[in-house]
Amino acid sequence: NSTQDPLALPTPCSTDFVTMEKRTYEASLTHSSSSDIAHCGECGKCSTDDDIELMIRTKDTLTKDATKCALRGLLFGDHSMEKCLQTIGFTSGCSVSSNL
């Protein structure tokens, strides 16, 4: 079976509903009933609610759109790519090339 339980992954990023903050759970910690998995892997600059919602909402077009932004970055520089990613809807923190 290739489907993994997200709670069994080593570092899920979760939203704590008490504090409304994102936190990365260590592999040894048990998932709390007061939190919800935001995504697999450690929390980062693209773990904001807005960025995650954008990724879900644009799941059918995001790869194509982000690839266009990457090509803009190769041709015209990082600033051009960052502006393109912000046009898609990513937050400024997520669209900075050093965070990708």
C-alpha positions as CSV (number, residue, x, y, z in Angstrom):
1,N,0.0,0.0,0.0
2,S,1.6,3.3,-1.1
3,T,-0.7,5.5,1.0
4,Q,1.0,6.7,4.1
5,D,-0.8,8.0,7.2
6,P,0.1,11.7,7.5
7,L,0.3,11.3,11.2
8,A,3.0,8.7,10.8
9,L,5.3,11.1,8.7
10,P,8.3,12.4,10.6
11,T,7.5,16.1,10.5
12,P,4.0,17.2,9.8
13,C,3.2,20.9,10.0
14,S,0.0,21.4,12.0
15,T,-2.2,24.3,13.0
16,D,-2.9,24.5,16.8
17,F,-6.5,25.5,17.2
18,V,-5.9,26.9,20.7
19,T,-3.1,29.3,19.7
20,M,-3.8,29.3,15.9
21,E,-0.1,29.0,15.3
22,K,1.6,26.6,12.9
23,R,4.1,24.1,14.5
24,T,6.1,21.2,13.2
25,Y,5.6,18.0,15.2
26,E,8.6,15.9,15.9
27,A,8.3,12.2,15.0
28,S,8.1,11.2,18.6
29,L,5.2,13.5,19.5
30,T,1.6,12.3,19.3
31,H,-0.7,14.4,17.1
32,S,-3.0,16.5,19.3
33,S,-6.8,16.6,19.0
34,S,-6.6,20.4,19.2
35,S,-4.5,20.7,16.0
36,D,-4.9,19.7,12.4
37,I,-2.3,18.7,9.8
38,A,-1.7,21.6,7.4
39,H,0.8,19.7,5.2
40,C,3.5,17.1,5.2
41,G,7.0,18.3,6.1
42,E,8.2,21.1,8.4
43,C,6.4,24.4,8.6
44,G,8.0,27.1,6.6
45,K,7.4,30.4,4.8
46,C,4.7,28.9,2.6
47,S,2.8,27.4,5.5
48,T,0.5,30.4,5.9
49,D,-3.2,29.8,5.7
50,D,-3.4,31.9,2.6
51,D,-0.6,30.1,0.8
52,I,-2.0,26.6,1.7
53,E,-5.5,27.7,0.6
54,L,-4.0,28.9,-2.7
55,M,-2.3,25.6,-3.3
56,I,-5.5,23.7,-2.7
57,R,-7.6,26.1,-4.8
58,T,-5.2,26.1,-7.8
59,K,-4.1,22.5,-7.6
60,D,-5.0,21.9,-11.3
61,T,-3.1,24.9,-12.6
62,L,-0.4,25.7,-10.1
63,T,2.4,23.5,-11.6
64,K,2.0,25.2,-15.0
65,D,1.7,28.7,-13.6
66,A,4.7,28.3,-11.2
67,T,6.8,26.8,-14.0
68,K,6.1,29.9,-16.0
69,C,7.3,32.0,-13.1
70,A,10.4,29.9,-12.8
71,L,11.2,30.5,-16.4
72,R,10.7,34.2,-15.9
73,G,13.2,34.0,-13.1
74,L,15.7,32.3,-15.3
75,L,15.3,34.9,-18.1
76,F,14.8,38.1,-16.1
77,G,16.0,37.4,-12.6
78,D,14.7,36.5,-9.2
79,H,12.7,39.7,-8.8
80,S,10.7,38.9,-11.9
81,M,9.9,35.4,-10.6
82,E,8.9,36.7,-7.2
83,K,6.5,39.2,-8.7
84,C,5.0,36.5,-10.9
85,L,4.5,34.2,-7.9
86,Q,2.8,37.1,-6.1
87,T,0.6,37.6,-9.1
88,I,-0.5,33.9,-8.8
89,G,-1.4,34.8,-5.2
90,F,1.4,33.6,-3.0
91,T,2.3,35.8,-0.1
92,S,5.5,37.8,-0.3
93,G,7.2,35.6,2.3
94,C,6.5,32.5,0.2
95,S,7.4,34.0,-3.1
96,V,11.0,35.0,-2.2
97,S,13.3,32.8,-4.2
98,S,15.5,31.9,-1.3
99,N,12.4,30.4,0.4
100,L,11.5,28.1,-2.5
